[in-house]
Amino acid sequence: MVEIAALGERLSALRLCETEALATMRRSLEQHGQLAALTLFTEPSGLEIIDGFKRVRAARALGWTMLLARTDDIGSVEAKLRLRELHDRRGLTELEEAWLVRSLYREDRLSQPEIARRMNRHKSWVWRRLMLVEALDPLVQTDVRLGLIAPRAAVAVSRLPRGNQQAASAVVTRRGLTVRQTEALVDEALSQHDLGAREALLVRRLDGPSIGSPPGPRPARVTRSDADWMSLDILRMREIAARLEARLLSTPLEVFAPAAAELLRDALVRLVPVLRSTRSSSPSRATWRHGDLGVALARGARAPGRPPREAGRAAARDRPRARGEPQPRTPKAARPSTSRSHLVRGEHRARRRSTPGDRASRR
């Protein structure tokens, strides 16, 4: 346990902290307590946070003074690389990666090839991230940190010259443009080669019509039947089941804190009756493959109510047929071999298996 007041947040400048995510973390701390420990490293000035900025801020808002933490014996460069490794599964945004690369390049004086080697990336990837953050106006980056503009929208705005980025960011913020609409705005601005025309376009867009909304009635959405929605639900459930199985195999519950492992175990147990009820609602077609949703099918068993393959062939072969309907083919293993080559090969095999006494009597 460590005191929250003694923790430094120098690396928080490399991360984004959304208001909704912070509120979700606060509710989680209120309901379940701390489920995962903080990751810290030691600096001459004291302990610094590598992972757990939202937990610390939510705990401060709740009035907590102590949190569970672990300390890694690493330096500043390794701590920044460790920050990226801890978020490798969910992934950092392009802007967060750019901030990390710039910090390693400017503050820690690492060369671009060294950064690429340590981050297991190509040198061109490092150069693109560095150019992204160097080309983006600092005020636009501040808007991203404040949550006024999405990180992907800021990446699109970075394509504009620096003199037009603040105006474009103001359009995105005031009009509430999506990422696709922001990209359309940037493309339209870049098509204006004259600087004055580009500025006039951004001024018009600040109070003018919305971006990317053609005049006329909106096209009607494609209506889907119940079968379409059920097919989409089945596909989504299979994907989620496969992802959950892969995560359980790669990260067992024992690696989590006891409270977190208990919550996950209870959630998995509560899933069992739901999956069983889903399976019992369609007993004739068991098509699931993961967990309780079709272990028998995953091992090669046939679905309930489906006749064996031989019985199905026999029923198809014996049923009465209309005039002109072709007769089903008999399986190759059941057809008699009457060709001359088959008879000759059978005779040769019989001669090889015969004894010397049989050969003498045959002569």
Beta strands, then each sheet from edge to edge (+ up, - down):
strand 1: 2-3
strand 2: 7-8
strand 3: 38-43
strand 4: 46-51
strand 5: 66-67
strand 6: 69-72
sheet 1: 1+ 5-
sheet 2: 2+ 4+ 3- 6-
end
